[in-house]
Amino acid sequence: MKDFFNKETLDNIKQFCAENKKYVGVAGVLVGLILILIVVVAGGNNGRQSNTEAGSQTEISVKDFEFEKDYTNDAKDDISTLLADYYKAYVGDDLDTLGKLATPMSDNEKSYIGVVSQYYESVNDITPYTKNGLKKGTYFVSVKNSIKFTGVDTQAPTLDFFYIETDKDGKLFINNVYSNFNRTYCENELDDDIMELISKYTASSEFADLHEEVQKAYEQAVGSDANLKTMLETTLTGAIKQWYTSSGIANLKKSDADTQTTEADTQQADDASQSGDQQTTDANAGQTTDQQTTDANAGQTTDQQTTDTNAANQQTAEQPQAPAEYQVVTKDVVKVRDGASTDAKELGLLKEQVTLTAYGTEGDWTIVSYSAGTNGRAYIKTENLQTVGQ
């Protein structure tokens, strides 16, 4: 190769080019065009490949999207850390930290947390179950945990739900628009696509199995400790209703009632105060399934407890006697809804032969204890249930 590029050879090439410059020029143009064509074609292919790849990420519609069957370990450590920090801040009523971990958070939700967090002592045994969302970096997360209430020995098993996203810096945060609180009171607008995905998620057999497991543990815990039952169904209920009647939400609803029927608002007020069942649902200013049975705080003074008890007793005197509890069992796979209507939000599915605590009926529907429901209550068509012992 070195000999080929010696001075004599190069001189011969120059002479040939000089004598045949016309043809050499044409050949040069052709070579140039070929090179340009190669670049253009390659660029076009790369562009098409890039567009195909980009399209493949958006090609799947919400309607066609299906969650993977098994739970994933993607971002498991980061999600576990986020949730541990969240619960710690919630128990401590650390609203500044909560606002950074779960956003957006309204003033009404903050006031709710201020009320219910006083009954918490700790949140333990935090176990997340994660599924990847439609978009990269989004996660649908169910969280098993146990709530320790002040002055109550038995912990309450709960199942929370979080919709977690990744910000532009690659850091995880809880999209609090889809908390149980906002899905109940709708202070922030809910995206229909995400709500459809949440509905798909809660309708999955994996979620149903997880919920059934927690529900059974919850029923057992409440049945074994009268203090836990009183905390959930009396003390906590009274505190929540007192919060609701004095909150900005109640005032807003009252204003809306001037132009709309108040039936739904009345039901919502009852739901907001009803639960001792907060049950596997919402001590958390509304984390779906959620903080559930929850809401009690660490560090309640004797004076505060006395005040809450008196408030609860006063409300009991003002309200009709609650119907006696009884047990029902599902006859088949049934849909569980957040209201006594087929138009009400679907909370999930239950398998055949699942035993639930019932609290009476509303029209053609039975009110049951259900962790994913508003304040731990939900509705199932009565025709799909059978009373235990009958």
C-alpha positions as CSV (number, residue, x, y, z in Angstrom):
1,M,0.0,0.0,0.0
2,K,2.9,2.3,0.8
3,D,4.5,1.6,-2.6
4,F,1.2,2.3,-4.4
5,F,1.1,5.9,-3.0
6,N,4.7,6.7,-4.0
7,K,5.5,9.9,-5.9
8,E,5.6,8.3,-9.4
9,T,2.2,6.7,-9.0
10,L,0.6,9.9,-7.8
11,D,2.2,11.8,-10.7
12,N,0.7,9.3,-13.2
13,I,-2.8,9.7,-11.6
14,K,-2.6,13.4,-11.9
15,Q,-1.6,13.2,-15.5
16,F,-4.5,10.8,-16.2
17,C,-7.0,13.1,-14.6
18,A,-5.6,16.1,-16.5
19,E,-6.0,14.3,-19.8
20,N,-9.5,13.0,-19.0
21,K,-10.8,15.7,-16.8
22,K,-14.2,15.7,-18.6
23,Y,-14.9,12.1,-17.7
24,V,-13.3,12.3,-14.3
25,G,-15.6,15.3,-13.5
26,V,-18.7,13.3,-14.4
27,A,-17.6,10.3,-12.4
28,G,-17.0,12.7,-9.4
29,V,-20.5,14.1,-9.7
30,L,-21.9,10.6,-9.8
31,V,-20.0,9.5,-6.8
32,G,-21.1,12.6,-4.9
33,L,-24.7,11.9,-5.8
34,I,-24.4,8.3,-4.7
35,L,-22.9,9.4,-1.4
36,I,-25.7,12.0,-0.9
37,L,-28.4,9.4,-1.7
38,I,-26.9,7.0,0.8
39,V,-27.0,9.6,3.5
40,V,-30.5,10.7,2.7
41,V,-31.8,7.1,2.6
42,A,-30.0,6.2,5.8
43,G,-31.4,9.3,7.4
44,G,-34.9,8.5,6.2
45,N,-34.6,5.0,7.5
46,N,-33.4,6.2,10.9
47,G,-36.2,8.8,10.9
48,R,-38.8,6.1,10.2
49,Q,-37.2,3.9,12.8
50,S,-37.3,6.7,15.3
51,N,-40.9,7.5,14.5
52,T,-41.8,3.9,14.7
53,E,-40.2,3.6,18.1
54,A,-41.9,6.8,19.3
55,G,-45.2,5.7,17.9
56,S,-44.9,2.3,19.6
57,Q,-44.9,4.1,22.9
58,T,-48.1,6.0,22.2
59,E,-49.8,3.4,19.9
60,I,-51.3,1.6,22.8
61,S,-54.5,3.4,23.8
62,V,-56.0,3.4,27.3
63,K,-58.7,1.1,25.9
64,D,-56.2,-1.5,24.6
65,F,-53.8,-1.2,27.5
66,E,-53.6,-4.2,29.9
67,F,-51.7,-4.4,33.1
68,E,-49.1,-7.2,33.3
69,K,-50.4,-10.1,35.3
70,D,-47.7,-10.1,38.0
71,Y,-46.6,-7.3,40.2
72,T,-43.2,-5.7,39.2
73,N,-40.1,-4.9,41.1
74,D,-39.4,-1.8,39.0
75,A,-38.3,1.1,41.1
76,K,-39.2,-1.0,44.2
77,D,-36.6,0.6,46.5
78,D,-37.4,4.2,45.5
79,I,-41.2,3.5,45.8
80,S,-40.6,1.9,49.3
81,T,-38.6,4.9,50.4
82,L,-41.2,7.4,49.1
83,L,-44.0,5.6,50.9
84,A,-42.1,5.3,54.2
85,D,-41.4,9.1,54.1
86,Y,-45.0,9.8,53.2
87,Y,-46.5,7.8,56.1
88,K,-44.0,9.2,58.6
89,A,-44.9,12.8,57.6
90,Y,-48.6,11.9,57.7
91,V,-48.5,10.5,61.2
92,G,-46.5,13.6,62.3
93,D,-48.8,16.0,60.6
94,D,-45.8,17.3,58.7
95,L,-47.7,19.1,56.0
96,D,-44.6,20.8,54.4
97,T,-43.0,17.4,53.8
98,L,-46.3,15.8,52.7
99,G,-46.7,18.6,50.1
100,K,-43.4,17.8,48.5
101,L,-44.1,14.0,48.4
102,A,-47.7,14.2,47.3
103,T,-48.8,17.0,45.1
104,P,-51.1,18.8,44.7
105,M,-52.5,19.0,48.2
106,S,-55.4,21.4,48.9
107,D,-56.0,23.4,52.0
108,N,-59.1,21.3,52.8
109,E,-57.1,18.1,52.6
110,K,-54.4,19.5,54.8
111,S,-57.1,20.4,57.4
112,Y,-58.4,16.9,57.1
113,I,-55.0,15.4,57.8
114,G,-54.6,17.8,60.8
115,V,-57.8,16.3,62.3
116,V,-57.3,12.6,61.6
117,S,-53.5,12.4,62.1
118,Q,-53.9,13.1,65.8
119,Y,-55.3,9.6,66.2
120,Y,-52.3,7.9,64.5
121,E,-49.5,6.4,66.5
122,S,-47.6,4.7,63.6
123,V,-48.0,3.0,60.3
124,N,-46.2,-0.3,60.2
125,D,-45.5,-3.3,57.9
126,I,-45.5,-1.1,54.8
127,T,-45.6,-3.5,51.7
128,P,-46.1,-2.0,48.2
129,Y,-47.4,-4.0,45.3
130,T,-46.6,-2.2,42.0
131,K,-47.7,-2.4,38.4
132,N,-46.3,-0.3,35.6
133,G,-48.6,2.3,34.1
134,L,-49.3,3.1,30.4
135,K,-46.5,5.7,30.4
136,K,-42.9,5.0,31.3
137,G,-42.2,6.1,34.9
138,T,-45.8,5.8,36.1
139,Y,-46.9,3.2,38.7
140,F,-50.2,1.9,40.2
141,V,-49.3,1.0,43.7
142,S,-51.4,-0.9,46.3
143,V,-49.9,-0.8,49.8
144,K,-50.6,-3.2,52.6
145,N,-49.9,-1.8,56.0
146,S,-51.0,-1.9,59.6
147,I,-52.2,1.2,61.5
148,K,-51.5,1.6,65.2
149,F,-54.0,3.9,66.8
150,T,-53.4,5.8,70.0
151,G,-54.6,3.8,73.0
152,V,-55.6,0.7,71.0
153,D,-53.5,-2.5,71.2
154,T,-54.7,-4.2,68.0
155,Q,-53.4,-2.8,64.7
156,A,-55.8,-2.3,61.8
157,P,-54.7,-4.0,58.5
158,T,-55.3,-1.5,55.7
159,L,-54.8,-1.4,51.9
160,D,-54.0,2.0,50.4
161,F,-53.7,3.0,46.7
162,F,-51.2,5.5,45.2
163,Y,-50.7,6.7,41.6
164,I,-47.0,7.5,41.4
165,E,-45.2,9.4,38.6
166,T,-41.7,10.4,37.8
167,D,-40.8,14.1,37.5
168,K,-38.5,15.8,35.0
169,D,-35.6,15.2,37.2
170,G,-36.2,11.5,37.5
171,K,-37.6,11.7,41.0
172,L,-40.7,9.8,42.1
173,F,-43.7,11.6,43.6
174,I,-47.3,10.8,44.5
175,N,-49.8,12.3,42.1
176,N,-52.3,13.4,44.7
177,V,-55.0,14.2,42.3
178,Y,-55.9,10.5,42.4
179,S,-55.9,10.3,46.2
180,N,-59.1,9.0,47.8
181,F,-59.7,12.4,49.2
182,N,-59.7,14.2,45.8
183,R,-61.6,11.3,44.1
184,T,-64.2,11.8,46.8
185,Y,-64.5,15.6,46.9
186,C,-63.2,16.4,43.4
187,E,-61.4,19.6,44.2
188,N,-58.9,19.0,41.4
189,E,-60.0,17.8,38.0
190,L,-59.6,14.1,37.3
191,D,-58.2,12.9,34.0
192,D,-60.6,10.4,32.3
193,D,-57.9,8.3,30.9
194,I,-56.1,7.8,34.2
195,M,-59.4,7.1,36.0
196,E,-60.2,4.5,33.4
197,L,-56.8,2.9,34.1
198,I,-57.4,3.0,37.8
199,S,-60.8,1.3,37.2
200,K,-59.0,-1.4,35.1
201,Y,-56.4,-1.9,37.9
202,T,-59.0,-2.3,40.7
203,A,-61.0,-4.7,38.5
204,S,-58.0,-7.1,38.1
205,S,-58.0,-10.4,39.8
206,E,-54.6,-9.6,41.5
207,F,-56.1,-6.6,43.2
208,A,-59.2,-8.5,44.1
209,D,-57.1,-11.2,45.8
210,L,-55.0,-8.6,47.6
211,H,-58.1,-6.8,48.8
212,E,-59.8,-9.9,49.9
213,E,-56.7,-10.9,52.0
214,V,-56.6,-7.5,53.7
215,Q,-60.4,-7.3,54.2
216,K,-60.4,-10.6,56.0
217,A,-57.6,-9.5,58.3
218,Y,-59.4,-6.2,58.9
219,E,-62.7,-7.9,59.9
220,Q,-60.8,-10.2,62.2
221,A,-58.9,-7.3,63.9
222,V,-62.1,-5.3,64.4
223,G,-64.0,-8.3,65.7
224,S,-61.3,-9.2,68.2
225,D,-60.8,-5.7,69.8
226,A,-63.7,-3.6,71.0
227,N,-61.4,-0.6,71.5
228,L,-60.4,-0.8,67.8
229,K,-64.0,-1.0,66.8
230,T,-64.9,2.0,69.0
231,M,-62.0,4.0,67.6
232,L,-63.0,3.4,64.0
233,E,-66.8,3.5,64.3
234,T,-67.3,6.1,67.0
235,T,-64.4,8.3,67.9
236,L,-63.0,8.7,64.4
237,T,-66.4,8.9,62.8
238,G,-67.4,11.8,65.1
239,A,-64.1,13.7,64.4
240,I,-64.5,13.3,60.6
241,K,-68.1,14.5,60.6
242,Q,-67.2,17.5,62.8
243,W,-64.4,18.3,60.3
244,Y,-66.7,18.0,57.3
245,T,-69.5,20.2,58.7
246,S,-66.9,23.0,59.4
247,S,-64.8,22.6,56.3
248,G,-64.6,24.6,53.2
249,I,-65.9,21.6,51.3
250,A,-69.2,21.6,53.3
251,N,-69.6,25.3,52.7
252,L,-69.0,24.9,49.0
253,K,-71.5,22.1,48.8
254,K,-74.0,24.2,50.7
255,S,-73.5,27.0,48.1
256,D,-73.9,24.5,45.2
257,A,-77.1,23.3,46.7
258,D,-78.8,26.6,45.8
259,T,-78.7,25.5,42.1
260,Q,-78.5,21.7,42.4
261,T,-80.2,19.0,44.2
262,T,-78.7,18.2,47.6
263,E,-79.2,14.5,47.6
264,A,-75.7,13.6,46.5
265,D,-74.2,16.2,48.9
266,T,-76.2,14.7,51.8
267,Q,-74.9,11.3,51.0
268,Q,-71.4,12.6,50.8
269,A,-71.7,14.2,54.2
270,D,-73.0,11.0,55.7
271,D,-70.2,9.1,54.0
272,A,-67.6,11.5,55.3
273,S,-68.8,11.1,58.9
274,Q,-69.9,7.5,58.8
275,S,-67.1,5.4,58.8
276,G,-65.5,3.7,61.5
277,D,-64.9,1.9,58.9
278,Q,-62.5,4.3,57.8
279,Q,-61.4,1.2,57.6
280,T,-59.2,0.0,55.1
281,T,-59.6,3.3,53.6
282,D,-58.7,6.7,54.5
283,A,-57.0,8.1,57.3
284,N,-54.9,9.3,54.6
285,A,-56.3,12.4,53.4
286,G,-57.8,10.2,51.0
287,Q,-55.5,7.5,49.7
288,T,-57.8,5.3,47.9
289,T,-58.5,2.1,49.2
290,D,-57.3,3.6,51.9
291,Q,-56.3,5.0,54.9
292,Q,-59.1,3.1,55.5
293,T,-59.8,2.2,58.8
294,T,-57.8,4.9,59.6
295,D,-57.2,7.8,61.3
296,A,-56.0,8.3,64.6
297,N,-53.1,10.0,66.0
298,A,-50.2,9.6,68.1
299,G,-50.1,11.9,71.0
300,Q,-53.7,12.6,71.8
301,T,-54.2,14.3,75.2
302,T,-56.8,13.2,77.6
303,D,-58.6,16.5,77.1
304,Q,-58.7,15.9,73.4
305,Q,-60.0,12.4,73.8
306,T,-62.7,13.6,76.1
307,T,-63.7,16.3,73.6
308,D,-63.9,13.8,70.7
309,T,-65.9,11.3,72.8
310,N,-68.4,14.0,73.8
311,A,-68.7,15.1,70.2
312,A,-69.3,11.6,69.1
313,N,-71.9,11.0,71.8
314,Q,-73.7,14.2,70.8
315,Q,-73.8,13.1,67.2
316,T,-75.1,9.7,68.1
317,A,-78.0,11.4,69.9
318,E,-78.7,13.4,66.8
319,Q,-78.7,10.5,64.4
320,P,-81.0,7.5,64.1
321,Q,-79.7,4.3,65.5
322,A,-77.3,2.5,63.1
323,P,-78.7,-0.8,61.8
324,A,-77.3,-3.9,63.4
325,E,-74.4,-5.5,61.6
326,Y,-74.8,-8.9,60.0
327,Q,-72.8,-11.1,57.7
328,V,-73.4,-11.6,54.0
329,V,-71.6,-13.8,51.4
330,T,-71.2,-13.2,47.6
331,K,-73.1,-15.6,45.4
332,D,-71.0,-15.0,42.4
333,V,-68.3,-12.6,41.1
334,V,-69.8,-9.2,42.0
335,K,-69.0,-5.6,41.3
336,V,-68.5,-3.3,44.2
337,R,-69.6,0.4,43.8
338,D,-69.1,3.6,45.7
339,G,-72.9,4.4,45.6
340,A,-76.3,2.7,45.4
341,S,-76.4,3.0,41.6
342,T,-75.0,1.3,38.5
343,D,-73.7,4.7,37.5
344,A,-71.7,5.0,40.7
345,K,-67.9,4.5,40.6
346,E,-66.8,0.9,40.3
347,L,-64.4,0.1,43.1
348,G,-63.5,-3.4,42.2
349,L,-64.6,-7.0,42.0
350,L,-65.1,-9.7,44.6
351,K,-65.0,-13.4,44.0
352,E,-67.7,-15.9,44.9
353,Q,-68.1,-16.9,48.6
354,V,-66.4,-13.8,50.0
355,T,-67.9,-12.9,53.5
356,L,-68.6,-9.3,54.3
357,T,-70.1,-7.3,57.1
358,A,-73.3,-5.6,56.0
359,Y,-75.0,-2.5,57.6
360,G,-78.4,-2.6,56.0
361,T,-79.8,-1.7,52.6
362,E,-80.5,1.3,50.4
363,G,-83.0,0.4,47.7
364,D,-81.8,-2.6,45.8
365,W,-78.3,-2.3,47.3
366,T,-76.7,-3.6,50.4
367,I,-74.2,-1.4,52.3
368,V,-71.1,-3.4,53.1
369,S,-67.8,-2.9,54.8
370,Y,-65.2,-2.5,52.0
371,S,-61.7,-1.1,52.4
372,A,-61.6,0.7,49.0
373,G,-64.9,2.5,49.6
374,T,-65.5,6.0,50.8
375,N,-64.8,5.8,54.5
376,G,-64.8,2.1,54.3
377,R,-68.3,1.6,53.0
378,A,-69.5,0.4,49.6
379,Y,-72.5,-1.0,47.8
380,I,-73.3,-4.4,46.2
381,K,-76.6,-5.4,44.5
382,T,-78.6,-7.2,47.2
383,E,-79.6,-9.9,44.7
384,N,-75.9,-11.0,44.5
385,L,-75.6,-11.5,48.2
386,Q,-76.9,-14.1,50.7
387,T,-77.2,-13.4,54.4
388,V,-75.1,-15.9,56.4
389,G,-77.3,-18.3,58.3
390,Q,-80.2,-18.1,55.9
